[in-house]
Amino acid sequence: MSGLPIKIVALGSSSTYGVGASTSAASYPSRLAEELVRRFPGHKFTVLNRGVGGEDVSNMLARLDTAVVREKPDLVLWQVGTNSVLDGKAVQPHASLLREGLTRLKATGADVVLIDLQYAPKVIAKRNADGMVSLIAATAKAEHVCHFRRFDLMRQWHETEHLPFKTFVSPDGLHMNDWSYACLAKALSLAIAEAAERPTTTATGPSIAPR
């Protein structure tokens, strides 16, 4: 990684904006900026939070130019899919919308990471949740972009580490909390660091997930 300032744009909905966090400083984009500075001392990072509550992929595409492209980012973290699942929307039509967004983002020269759904009671209760997670994974692979498996990470907390939902999900049963936003930021910073140290990106587009 060169010594030039790195600009990251976090695009998404309420879990990017930081609903469930005690303050805006506890949102994952804010925490990510702190983690990256810690990991790369002497480097300058700007992480712009472009999360808007309630949005789905169509809403994000409508503001892509003004919210993201105009900023000329080096890296885009695109969190997507949750609101469409909550609203009961069909999964398959999202494939072409995701591809459109990725095409436009990649045209800027930015690296892109897709971030999938949160594993939370109100999400997993919806029948389309697993289908959306699978579609995001397949799209990331087909489009050769990185995929951060947030759904699997949070499921691991619950099913493998036996953490109760109240440890990492807000009382609303949907959003993350200070603890889980901090964990998400730490895991993303590790994944970004590992990707930066790889000589070249693999042709399949690596999945980004914490160990």
MARBA-3410 file (N, C-alpha, C, O; in Angstrom, 1 decimal):
211
0.8,-1.2,0.0,0.0,0.0,0.0,0.9,1.2,0.0,1.8,1.4,0.8 ~ 0.6,2.1,-0.9,1.4,3.3,-1.0,1.1,4.3,0.1,0.1,4.1,0.8 ~ 1.9,5.4,0.2,1.7,6.3,1.3,0.6,7.4,1.0,0.4,8.3,1.8 ~ 0.0,7.3,-0.2,-1.0,8.2,-0.6,-2.3,8.1,0.3,-2.6,7.0,0.8 ~ -3.0,9.2,0.5,-4.3,9.1,1.2,-5.2,8.1,0.5,-5.3,8.1,-0.7
-5.9,7.3,1.3,-6.8,6.3,0.8,-8.3,6.7,1.2,-8.6,7.0,2.3 ~ -9.1,6.8,0.1,-10.5,7.2,0.4,-11.4,6.0,0.2,-11.4,5.3,-0.8 ~ -12.2,5.7,1.2,-13.1,4.6,1.2,-14.5,5.1,1.3,-14.8,6.0,2.2 ~ -15.5,4.6,0.5,-16.9,5.0,0.7,-17.6,3.8,1.1,-17.6,2.7,0.5 ~ -18.4,3.9,2.2,-19.3,2.9,2.7,-20.7,3.2,2.2,-21.3,4.1,2.7
-21.2,2.4,1.3,-22.5,2.6,0.7,-23.4,1.5,1.3,-23.0,0.4,1.5 ~ -24.6,1.9,1.7,-25.5,1.0,2.3,-26.8,1.6,2.9,-27.1,2.8,2.6 ~ -27.4,0.9,3.8,-28.6,1.3,4.4,-28.4,1.6,5.9,-27.3,2.1,6.2 ~ -29.4,1.3,6.7,-29.3,1.7,8.1,-28.1,1.1,8.9,-27.6,1.7,9.8 ~ -27.7,-0.1,8.5,-26.6,-0.8,9.2,-25.3,-0.2,8.8,-24.3,-0.5,9.5
-25.2,0.5,7.7,-24.0,1.3,7.4,-24.1,2.7,8.1,-23.1,3.1,8.7 ~ -25.3,3.3,8.0,-25.5,4.6,8.7,-25.1,4.5,10.2,-24.5,5.4,10.8 ~ -25.5,3.3,10.8,-25.1,3.1,12.2,-26.3,3.0,13.1,-26.2,3.2,14.4 ~ -27.5,2.7,12.6,-28.7,2.6,13.5,-28.4,1.4,14.5,-27.9,0.3,14.0 ~ -28.6,1.6,15.8,-28.3,0.6,16.8,-27.0,1.0,17.5,-26.8,0.5,18.6
-26.2,1.8,16.9,-25.0,2.3,17.6,-25.3,3.4,18.6,-26.3,4.1,18.4 ~ -24.6,3.5,19.7,-24.9,4.5,20.7,-24.6,6.0,20.2,-25.2,6.9,20.6 ~ -23.6,6.1,19.3,-23.2,7.4,18.7,-22.8,7.1,17.3,-22.5,6.0,16.9 ~ -22.6,8.1,16.5,-22.2,8.0,15.1,-20.7,7.5,15.0,-20.3,6.8,14.1 ~ -20.0,7.8,16.1,-18.6,7.4,16.2,-18.5,5.8,16.3,-17.4,5.3,16.1
-19.6,5.2,16.7,-19.6,3.8,17.0,-20.1,3.0,15.7,-20.2,1.8,15.8 ~ -20.4,3.7,14.7,-20.9,3.0,13.4,-19.7,2.3,12.8,-18.5,2.6,13.2 ~ -19.9,1.3,12.0,-18.8,0.6,11.5,-17.9,1.4,10.6,-16.7,1.2,10.7 ~ -18.4,2.3,9.7,-17.4,3.1,9.0,-16.5,4.0,9.9,-15.3,4.1,9.6 ~ -17.0,4.5,10.9,-16.2,5.3,11.8,-15.1,4.5,12.5,-14.0,4.8,12.6
-15.6,3.3,13.0,-14.6,2.4,13.7,-13.6,1.8,12.7,-12.5,1.6,13.1 ~ -14.0,1.6,11.4,-13.1,1.1,10.4,-11.9,2.1,10.2,-10.8,1.7,10.1 ~ -12.3,3.4,10.1,-11.2,4.4,9.9,-10.2,4.3,11.1,-9.0,4.4,10.8 ~ -10.7,4.1,12.3,-9.7,4.0,13.4,-8.9,2.7,13.3,-7.7,2.7,13.6 ~ -9.5,1.6,12.9,-8.8,0.3,12.8,-7.7,0.4,11.8,-6.6,-0.1,11.9
-8.0,1.1,10.6,-7.0,1.1,9.5,-5.8,2.0,9.9,-4.7,1.7,9.6 ~ -6.1,3.1,10.6,-5.0,3.9,11.1,-4.1,3.2,12.0,-2.9,3.3,12.0 ~ -4.7,2.3,12.8,-4.0,1.5,13.8,-3.1,0.5,13.1,-2.0,0.2,13.4 ~ -3.7,-0.1,12.0,-3.0,-1.2,11.3,-1.9,-0.6,10.3,-0.9,-1.3,10.1 ~ -2.2,0.6,9.8,-1.2,1.2,8.9,-0.8,2.6,9.4,-1.2,3.6,8.9
0.1,2.6,10.4,0.5,3.8,11.0,1.3,4.7,10.0,2.1,4.1,9.2 ~ 1.0,5.9,10.0,1.6,6.8,9.0,0.8,7.0,7.7,1.2,7.8,6.9 ~ -0.3,6.2,7.6,-1.1,6.4,6.4,-2.3,7.2,6.7,-2.8,7.1,7.9 ~ -2.9,7.8,5.7,-4.1,8.6,6.0,-5.3,7.9,5.3,-5.2,7.6,4.1 ~ -6.3,7.8,6.0,-7.6,7.1,5.5,-8.8,8.1,5.7,-8.9,8.7,6.8
-9.6,8.1,4.7,-10.9,8.8,4.9,-12.0,7.8,4.6,-12.0,7.1,3.5 ~ -12.9,7.6,5.5,-14.0,6.6,5.3,-15.3,7.4,5.4,-15.7,8.0,6.4 ~ -15.9,7.6,4.2,-17.2,8.3,4.1,-18.4,7.4,4.3,-18.5,6.4,3.7 ~ -19.2,7.8,5.2,-20.4,7.0,5.5,-21.6,7.5,4.6,-22.1,8.6,4.7 ~ -21.9,6.6,3.7,-23.0,6.9,2.7,-24.2,6.0,2.9,-24.8,5.5,2.0
-24.4,5.6,4.2,-25.6,4.8,4.5,-26.8,5.6,4.7,-26.8,6.7,5.3 ~ -27.9,5.2,4.1,-29.2,5.8,4.3,-30.3,4.8,4.7,-30.5,3.8,4.0 ~ -30.9,5.0,5.8,-31.8,4.0,6.4,-33.0,3.7,5.4,-33.5,4.6,4.8 ~ -33.3,2.4,5.4,-34.5,2.0,4.6,-34.3,1.7,3.1,-35.2,1.3,2.4 ~ -33.1,2.0,2.6,-32.8,1.9,1.2,-32.6,0.4,0.7,-32.1,-0.4,1.5
-33.1,0.1,-0.5,-32.7,-1.1,-1.1,-31.8,-0.8,-2.3,-31.4,0.3,-2.5 ~ -31.5,-1.9,-3.1,-30.5,-1.7,-4.1,-30.9,-0.6,-5.2,-30.0,0.1,-5.7 ~ -32.2,-0.6,-5.5,-32.6,0.4,-6.5,-32.4,1.8,-6.0,-31.9,2.7,-6.8 ~ -32.7,2.1,-4.7,-32.4,3.4,-4.1,-31.0,3.8,-4.2,-30.6,4.9,-4.5 ~ -30.1,2.8,-3.9,-28.7,3.0,-3.9,-28.1,3.3,-5.3,-27.3,4.2,-5.5
-28.7,2.6,-6.3,-28.3,2.9,-7.7,-28.6,4.3,-8.1,-27.9,4.9,-8.8 ~ -29.8,4.7,-7.6,-30.3,6.1,-8.0,-29.3,7.2,-7.5,-29.3,8.2,-8.1 ~ -28.6,6.9,-6.4,-27.7,8.0,-5.9,-26.3,7.6,-6.0,-25.4,8.2,-5.4 ~ -26.0,6.6,-6.8,-24.6,6.1,-6.9,-23.6,7.2,-7.4,-22.5,7.3,-6.8 ~ -24.0,7.9,-8.4,-23.1,8.9,-8.9,-22.8,10.0,-7.9,-21.7,10.4,-7.7
-23.8,10.5,-7.2,-23.6,11.6,-6.3,-23.0,11.1,-5.0,-22.2,11.8,-4.4 ~ -23.4,10.0,-4.5,-22.9,9.5,-3.2,-21.6,8.8,-3.2,-20.8,8.8,-2.3 ~ -21.2,8.2,-4.4,-20.0,7.4,-4.5,-19.1,7.8,-5.6,-18.0,8.2,-5.3 ~ -19.6,7.8,-6.8,-18.7,8.0,-8.0,-18.0,9.3,-7.9,-16.8,9.5,-8.2 ~ -18.8,10.3,-7.5,-18.2,11.7,-7.5,-17.1,11.8,-6.5,-16.2,12.7,-6.7
-17.0,11.0,-5.5,-16.0,11.0,-4.5,-14.6,10.4,-5.0,-13.6,10.6,-4.3 ~ -14.6,9.7,-6.1,-13.4,9.1,-6.7,-12.8,8.2,-5.6,-11.6,8.4,-5.3 ~ -13.5,7.2,-5.1,-12.9,6.4,-4.0,-11.9,5.4,-4.5,-11.9,5.0,-5.7 ~ -11.0,5.0,-3.6,-10.1,3.9,-3.9,-10.8,2.5,-3.6,-10.5,1.5,-4.2 ~ -11.7,2.5,-2.7,-12.4,1.3,-2.3,-13.8,1.7,-1.9,-14.1,2.7,-1.3
-14.8,0.8,-2.4,-16.2,0.9,-2.0,-16.6,-0.3,-1.3,-16.4,-1.4,-1.7 ~ -17.2,-0.1,-0.1,-17.8,-1.2,0.7,-19.3,-1.1,0.5,-19.9,-0.1,1.0 ~ -19.9,-2.0,-0.2,-21.3,-1.9,-0.6,-22.1,-2.9,0.2,-22.1,-4.1,-0.1 ~ -22.8,-2.5,1.2,-23.7,-3.3,2.1,-25.1,-3.3,1.5,-25.7,-2.2,1.3 ~ -25.7,-4.4,1.2,-26.9,-4.5,0.4,-27.7,-5.7,0.7,-27.1,-6.7,1.2
-29.0,-5.7,0.4,-29.8,-6.9,0.5,-30.8,-7.0,1.6,-31.9,-7.6,1.4 ~ -30.5,-6.4,2.8,-31.3,-6.6,3.9,-32.7,-6.1,3.8,-33.7,-6.8,4.0 ~ -32.9,-4.8,3.3,-34.2,-4.2,3.2,-35.1,-4.9,2.2,-36.3,-5.0,2.4 ~ -34.5,-5.4,1.1,-35.3,-6.1,0.1,-35.8,-7.4,0.7,-37.0,-7.8,0.5 ~ -35.0,-8.1,1.6,-35.5,-9.3,2.2,-36.6,-9.0,3.2,-37.6,-9.7,3.3
-36.4,-7.9,4.0,-37.4,-7.5,5.0,-38.7,-7.1,4.3,-39.8,-7.4,4.9 ~ -38.6,-6.6,3.1,-39.9,-6.2,2.4,-40.5,-7.3,1.6,-41.5,-7.2,0.9 ~ -39.8,-8.5,1.6,-40.4,-9.7,0.9,-40.2,-9.6,-0.6,-41.0,-10.3,-1.3 ~ -39.3,-8.9,-1.1,-39.1,-8.7,-2.5,-38.4,-10.0,-3.1,-37.6,-10.7,-2.4 ~ -38.7,-10.3,-4.3,-38.1,-11.5,-5.0,-36.6,-11.3,-5.1,-36.2,-10.2,-5.3
-35.9,-12.3,-4.9,-34.4,-12.3,-4.9,-33.9,-12.1,-6.3,-33.0,-11.3,-6.5 ~ -34.3,-12.9,-7.3,-33.6,-13.0,-8.5,-33.5,-11.7,-9.3,-32.4,-11.5,-9.9 ~ -34.5,-10.8,-9.3,-34.3,-9.5,-10.0,-33.2,-8.7,-9.5,-32.7,-7.8,-10.2 ~ -32.7,-9.0,-8.3,-31.5,-8.2,-7.8,-30.2,-8.5,-8.5,-29.3,-7.8,-8.4 ~ -30.2,-9.6,-9.2,-28.9,-10.0,-9.8,-28.5,-9.0,-10.8,-27.3,-8.6,-10.8
-29.4,-8.6,-11.7,-29.1,-7.6,-12.7,-28.8,-6.2,-12.1,-27.9,-5.5,-12.6 ~ -29.5,-5.9,-11.0,-29.3,-4.6,-10.4,-27.9,-4.5,-9.7,-27.2,-3.5,-9.8 ~ -27.5,-5.6,-9.1,-26.2,-5.7,-8.5,-25.1,-5.6,-9.5,-24.1,-4.9,-9.3 ~ -25.3,-6.3,-10.6,-24.3,-6.3,-11.7,-24.2,-4.9,-12.3,-23.1,-4.4,-12.6 ~ -25.3,-4.2,-12.4,-25.3,-2.8,-12.9,-24.4,-1.9,-12.0,-23.6,-1.1,-12.4
-24.7,-2.0,-10.7,-24.0,-1.2,-9.7,-22.5,-1.5,-9.7,-21.7,-0.6,-9.7 ~ -22.2,-2.8,-9.8,-20.8,-3.2,-9.8,-20.1,-2.7,-11.0,-18.9,-2.3,-11.0 ~ -20.7,-2.8,-12.2,-20.1,-2.3,-13.4,-19.8,-0.8,-13.3,-18.7,-0.4,-13.7 ~ -20.7,0.0,-12.8,-20.5,1.4,-12.6,-19.4,1.7,-11.6,-18.7,2.6,-11.8 ~ -19.4,1.0,-10.5,-18.4,1.2,-9.5,-17.0,0.8,-10.0,-16.0,1.6,-9.9
-16.9,-0.3,-10.7,-15.6,-0.8,-11.2,-15.1,0.2,-12.3,-13.9,0.3,-12.5 ~ -16.0,0.8,-13.0,-15.6,1.8,-14.0,-14.8,3.0,-13.5,-14.1,3.6,-14.2 ~ -15.0,3.2,-12.2,-14.2,4.3,-11.6,-12.8,3.9,-11.2,-12.0,4.8,-10.9 ~ -12.5,2.6,-11.3,-11.2,2.1,-10.9,-11.1,1.7,-9.5,-10.0,1.3,-9.0 ~ -12.2,1.9,-8.7,-12.2,1.5,-7.3,-12.3,0.0,-7.2,-12.9,-0.7,-8.0
-11.7,-0.5,-6.1,-11.9,-1.9,-5.6,-13.3,-1.9,-4.9,-13.7,-0.9,-4.4 ~ -14.0,-3.0,-5.0,-15.3,-3.1,-4.4,-15.4,-4.4,-3.6,-14.9,-5.4,-3.9 ~ -16.1,-4.2,-2.4,-16.4,-5.3,-1.5,-17.9,-5.3,-1.3,-18.5,-4.3,-0.9 ~ -18.5,-6.4,-1.6,-20.0,-6.6,-1.3,-20.1,-7.1,0.1,-19.4,-8.1,0.5 ~ -21.0,-6.5,0.9,-21.2,-6.9,2.3,-22.7,-7.4,2.4,-23.6,-6.7,2.0
-22.9,-8.6,2.8,-24.2,-9.2,2.8,-25.0,-8.9,4.0,-24.6,-8.0,4.8 ~ -26.1,-9.6,4.3,-27.1,-9.3,5.3,-26.5,-9.5,6.7,-25.5,-10.2,6.9 ~ -27.2,-8.9,7.7,-26.9,-9.2,9.1,-27.7,-10.4,9.5,-28.8,-10.6,9.1 ~ -27.0,-11.3,10.3,-27.7,-12.5,10.8,-28.4,-12.0,12.1,-27.8,-11.9,13.2 ~ -29.7,-11.7,12.0,-30.4,-11.1,13.2,-31.8,-11.7,13.1,-32.3,-12.1,12.0
-32.5,-11.8,14.2,-33.8,-12.4,14.3,-34.8,-12.0,13.2,-35.5,-12.8,12.6 ~ -34.9,-10.7,13.0,-35.9,-10.2,12.0,-35.5,-10.5,10.6,-36.4,-10.5,9.7 ~ -34.2,-10.7,10.4,-33.8,-11.1,9.0,-34.0,-12.5,8.7,-34.5,-12.9,7.7 ~ -33.5,-13.4,9.7,-33.5,-14.8,9.4,-35.0,-15.4,9.4,-35.2,-16.5,9.0 ~ -35.9,-14.6,10.0,-37.3,-15.0,10.0,-37.9,-14.9,8.6,-39.0,-15.5,8.3
-37.2,-14.2,7.7,-37.8,-14.0,6.3,-37.3,-15.1,5.4,-36.2,-15.6,5.4 ~ -38.2,-15.6,4.6,-38.0,-16.8,3.7,-36.9,-16.5,2.7,-36.3,-17.5,2.2 ~ -36.7,-15.3,2.3,-35.8,-15.0,1.2,-34.3,-14.7,1.7,-33.5,-14.4,0.9 ~ -34.1,-14.8,3.0,-32.8,-14.4,3.5,-31.7,-15.2,3.0,-30.7,-14.7,2.4 ~ -31.8,-16.5,3.0,-30.7,-17.4,2.5,-30.5,-17.2,1.0,-29.4,-17.2,0.5
-31.6,-17.0,0.3,-31.5,-16.8,-1.2,-30.8,-15.6,-1.5,-30.0,-15.5,-2.5 ~ -31.0,-14.5,-0.7,-30.3,-13.2,-1.0,-28.8,-13.4,-0.7,-28.0,-12.9,-1.4 ~ -28.5,-14.0,0.4,-27.1,-14.3,0.8,-26.4,-15.0,-0.4,-25.3,-14.7,-0.7 ~ -27.1,-16.1,-0.9,-26.5,-16.9,-2.0,-26.3,-16.1,-3.2,-25.3,-16.2,-3.9 ~ -27.3,-15.2,-3.5,-27.2,-14.4,-4.7,-26.1,-13.4,-4.7,-25.3,-13.2,-5.6
-25.9,-12.8,-3.5,-24.8,-11.8,-3.3,-23.4,-12.6,-3.5,-22.5,-12.0,-4.1 ~ -23.3,-13.7,-2.9,-22.1,-14.5,-3.0,-21.8,-14.9,-4.5,-20.7,-14.7,-5.0 ~ -22.8,-15.3,-5.2,-22.7,-15.7,-6.6,-22.3,-14.5,-7.5,-21.5,-14.6,-8.4 ~ -22.9,-13.4,-7.2,-22.7,-12.2,-8.0,-21.3,-11.7,-7.8,-20.6,-11.3,-8.7 ~ -20.8,-11.7,-6.5,-19.4,-11.3,-6.2,-18.4,-12.2,-7.0,-17.5,-11.7,-7.5
-18.7,-13.5,-7.0,-17.8,-14.4,-7.6,-17.8,-14.1,-9.1,-16.7,-14.1,-9.8 ~ -19.0,-14.0,-9.7,-19.1,-13.8,-11.2,-18.5,-12.5,-11.6,-17.9,-12.4,-12.7 ~ -18.6,-11.5,-10.8,-18.1,-10.1,-11.1,-16.7,-9.9,-10.6,-16.1,-8.8,-10.8 ~ -16.0,-10.9,-10.0,-14.7,-10.8,-9.6,-14.4,-9.6,-8.6,-13.5,-8.9,-8.7 ~ -15.4,-9.5,-7.6,-15.2,-8.6,-6.5,-15.1,-9.3,-5.2,-15.6,-10.5,-5.1
-14.6,-8.7,-4.2,-14.5,-9.3,-2.9,-15.9,-9.4,-2.2,-16.8,-8.5,-2.5 ~ -16.1,-10.3,-1.4,-17.3,-10.5,-0.7,-17.1,-10.7,0.8,-16.3,-11.6,1.2 ~ -17.6,-9.8,1.6,-17.4,-10.0,3.1,-18.7,-10.7,3.6,-19.8,-10.1,3.4 ~ -18.5,-11.8,4.2,-19.6,-12.7,4.6,-20.1,-12.3,6.0,-19.8,-13.0,6.9 ~ -20.8,-11.2,6.1,-21.2,-10.7,7.4,-22.3,-11.7,8.0,-22.2,-12.0,9.2
-23.1,-12.2,7.2,-24.2,-13.2,7.6,-23.5,-14.4,8.3,-24.0,-14.8,9.3 ~ -22.5,-14.9,7.6,-21.8,-16.1,8.2,-21.1,-15.8,9.5,-21.0,-16.6,10.4 ~ -20.5,-14.6,9.5,-19.7,-14.2,10.7,-20.7,-14.1,11.9,-20.3,-14.6,13.0 ~ -21.8,-13.4,11.7,-22.7,-13.3,12.8,-23.4,-14.6,13.2,-23.7,-14.8,14.4 ~ -23.6,-15.4,12.2,-24.2,-16.8,12.5,-23.2,-17.6,13.3,-23.6,-18.3,14.2
-21.9,-17.4,13.0,-20.9,-18.1,13.8,-20.9,-17.7,15.3,-20.8,-18.5,16.2 ~ -21.1,-16.4,15.5,-21.2,-15.9,16.9,-22.3,-16.6,17.6,-22.2,-17.0,18.8 ~ -23.4,-16.8,16.9,-24.6,-17.3,17.6,-24.6,-18.9,17.7,-24.8,-19.4,18.7 ~ -24.2,-19.5,16.6,-24.3,-21.0,16.5,-23.1,-21.7,17.0,-23.2,-22.8,17.6 ~ -21.9,-21.1,16.8,-20.7,-21.8,17.1,-20.2,-21.3,18.5,-19.8,-22.1,19.3
-20.2,-20.0,18.7,-19.7,-19.4,19.9,-20.8,-19.2,21.0,-20.5,-18.9,22.1 ~ -22.0,-19.6,20.5,-23.2,-19.6,21.5,-23.4,-18.3,22.2,-23.8,-18.2,23.3 ~ -23.2,-17.2,21.5,-23.5,-15.9,22.0,-25.0,-15.6,21.8,-25.5,-15.9,20.7 ~ -25.7,-15.1,22.8,-27.1,-14.8,22.6,-27.2,-13.6,21.7,-26.3,-12.8,21.6 ~ -28.4,-13.5,21.0,-28.5,-12.4,20.1,-28.4,-11.0,20.7,-27.9,-10.1,20.1
-28.8,-10.9,22.0,-28.7,-9.6,22.7,-27.2,-9.1,22.8,-27.0,-8.0,23.1 ~ -26.3,-10.1,22.7,-24.9,-9.6,22.7,-24.5,-8.8,21.5,-23.7,-7.9,21.6 ~ -25.0,-9.1,20.4,-24.6,-8.5,19.1,-25.7,-7.9,18.3,-25.4,-7.4,17.2 ~ -26.9,-8.0,18.7,-28.0,-7.4,18.0,-28.8,-6.4,18.9,-28.9,-6.7,20.1 ~ -29.2,-5.3,18.4,-29.9,-4.3,19.2,-31.2,-4.8,19.6,-31.7,-5.8,19.1
-31.8,-4.2,20.6,-33.1,-4.6,21.1,-34.2,-4.7,20.1,-35.2,-5.4,20.3 ~ -34.0,-4.0,18.9,-35.1,-4.1,17.9,-35.0,-5.4,17.1,-35.9,-5.6,16.2 ~ -34.1,-6.2,17.4,-34.0,-7.5,16.7,-33.5,-7.5,15.3,-33.6,-8.5,14.6 ~ -33.0,-6.3,14.9,-32.6,-6.2,13.5,-31.2,-5.6,13.4,-30.3,-6.2,12.7 ~ -30.9,-4.5,14.0,-29.6,-3.8,13.8,-28.5,-4.3,14.7,-28.8,-4.9,15.8
-27.3,-4.0,14.3,-26.2,-4.4,15.1,-26.0,-3.4,16.3,-26.8,-2.4,16.3 ~ -25.1,-3.6,17.2,-24.9,-2.7,18.3,-23.4,-2.3,18.3,-22.6,-2.7,17.4 ~ -23.0,-1.6,19.3,-21.6,-1.1,19.4,-20.6,-2.2,19.3,-19.6,-2.1,18.6 ~ -20.9,-3.3,20.1,-20.0,-4.4,20.1,-19.8,-5.0,18.7,-18.7,-5.3,18.2 ~ -20.9,-5.3,18.0,-20.9,-6.0,16.7,-20.4,-5.1,15.6,-19.7,-5.5,14.7
-20.7,-3.8,15.7,-20.1,-2.8,14.7,-18.6,-2.8,14.9,-17.9,-2.7,13.9 ~ -18.1,-2.8,16.1,-16.7,-2.8,16.3,-16.0,-4.0,15.8,-15.0,-4.0,15.2 ~ -16.7,-5.2,16.0,-16.2,-6.5,15.5,-16.1,-6.5,14.0,-15.2,-7.0,13.4 ~ -17.2,-5.9,13.4,-17.3,-5.8,11.9,-16.1,-5.0,11.4,-15.5,-5.4,10.4 ~ -15.9,-3.8,12.0,-14.8,-2.9,11.6,-13.5,-3.6,11.7,-12.6,-3.5,10.8
-13.3,-4.3,12.8,-12.0,-5.0,13.0,-11.8,-6.1,11.9,-10.7,-6.2,11.4 ~ -12.8,-6.9,11.7,-12.7,-7.9,10.7,-12.5,-7.4,9.3,-11.7,-7.9,8.5 ~ -13.2,-6.3,8.9,-13.0,-5.7,7.6,-11.6,-5.1,7.5,-11.0,-5.2,6.4 ~ -11.1,-4.5,8.6,-9.7,-3.9,8.5,-8.7,-5.0,8.3,-7.7,-4.8,7.5 ~ -8.9,-6.2,8.9,-8.0,-7.3,8.7,-8.1,-7.8,7.3,-7.0,-8.1,6.6
-9.3,-7.9,6.8,-9.4,-8.4,5.4,-8.8,-7.4,4.4,-8.2,-7.8,3.4 ~ -9.0,-6.1,4.6,-8.4,-5.1,3.7,-6.9,-5.2,3.8,-6.2,-5.1,2.8 ~ -6.4,-5.4,5.0,-4.9,-5.5,5.2,-4.4,-6.7,4.4,-3.3,-6.6,3.7 ~ -5.1,-7.8,4.5,-4.6,-9.0,3.8,-4.7,-8.9,2.3,-3.8,-9.3,1.6 ~ -5.8,-8.2,1.9,-5.9,-8.0,0.4,-4.8,-7.1,-0.1,-4.3,-7.3,-1.2
-4.5,-6.1,0.7,-3.4,-5.1,0.3,-2.1,-5.8,0.2,-1.2,-5.3,-0.6 ~ -1.9,-6.8,1.0,-0.6,-7.5,1.0,-0.5,-8.6,-0.1,0.6,-9.1,-0.4 ~ -1.6,-9.0,-0.7,-1.5,-10.0,-1.8,-0.9,-9.3,-3.0,-1.2,-8.2,-3.3 ~ -0.1,-10.1,-3.7,0.6,-9.5,-4.9,-0.4,-9.1,-6.0,-0.3,-8.1,-6.7 ~ -1.4,-10.0,-6.2,-2.5,-9.7,-7.2,-3.8,-10.3,-6.7,-3.8,-11.3,-5.9
-4.9,-9.8,-7.1,-6.2,-10.3,-6.8,-6.4,-11.6,-7.6,-6.1,-11.6,-8.8 ~ -7.0,-12.6,-7.0,-7.2,-13.8,-7.7,-8.3,-13.6,-8.7,-9.2,-12.8,-8.5 ~ -8.3,-14.4,-9.7,-9.3,-14.3,-10.8,-10.7,-14.5,-10.3,-11.7,-14.0,-10.9 ~ -10.9,-15.3,-9.3,-12.2,-15.6,-8.8,-12.8,-14.5,-7.9,-14.0,-14.5,-7.6 ~ -12.0,-13.6,-7.5,-12.5,-12.5,-6.6,-12.6,-13.2,-5.2,-13.5,-13.9,-4.9
-11.7,-12.9,-4.3,-11.6,-13.6,-3.0,-12.8,-13.2,-2.1,-13.3,-12.1,-2.2 ~ -13.3,-14.2,-1.4,-14.2,-13.9,-0.3,-13.5,-13.3,0.9,-12.4,-13.9,1.3 ~ -14.0,-12.3,1.4,-13.4,-11.7,2.6,-14.2,-12.1,3.8,-15.3,-11.8,3.9 ~ -13.5,-12.9,4.7,-14.2,-13.3,5.9,-13.1,-13.4,7.0,-12.1,-13.9,6.7 ~ -13.4,-13.0,8.2,-12.5,-13.1,9.3,-12.2,-14.6,9.7,-13.1,-15.4,9.6
-11.1,-14.9,10.2,-10.8,-16.2,10.7,-11.3,-16.3,12.1,-11.1,-17.4,12.7
END
